[in-house]
């Protein structure tokens, strides 16, 4: 078994959906597919070490079963230090989300430019595939749990509002770059970006909350067909 395919072991007694496994090097998500744990590998402060522990614990236990004590189990130092820096699990998880979002944005900004169509389709290879590395699937599942908190917790609502705006802005930039390069038709970049993001958000929820994945390939092909019909120029770059 390729050790790259398993970043986090399954909790004992976990009877939730079996996690699909595929070596990380066979996934084609480009800048959208970053092993989140890599963001914490160079943790240089106690706060960053706590955030890394929170991320690992969240992926392992999920939101509802998560406690500060369980986060402390993944923290090499005293659990009391966690309480010293954060009042509770929600404050800590929100700080963790902000940290990850900032690193994702930095990774996106630093990524090399490429052919417009390939760049735009990168997220489709992350959110519209049935097989994902364990860590990525666990994190995506945790994101859905946390997003559900936004229905009644303004702090999570504010975070996901910012997250949505950031990713839509990045997708908009990709579409604008394609239009400027002559590869895409003259469209409303924000509308295209919002549509793609909404489809991907829906796929994220359905993928992580259902055992049915037979629809994924058909949806991916339909999204690409729509892009070919409305966005891509036949002779584009």
Secondary structure by P-SEA (a helix, b strand, c coil): cccccccccccccccccccccccccccccccccccccccccccccaaaaaaaaaaaaaaacccccccaaaaaaaccccaaaaaaccccaaaaaaaaaaaaaaaaaaaaaacccccaaaaaaccccccccccccaaaaaaaaaaaaaaaaccccaaaaaaaaaaaaaaaaaaaaaaaaaaaaccccccaaaaaaaaaaaaaaaaaaaaaccccccaaaaaaaaaaaaaaacccccccc
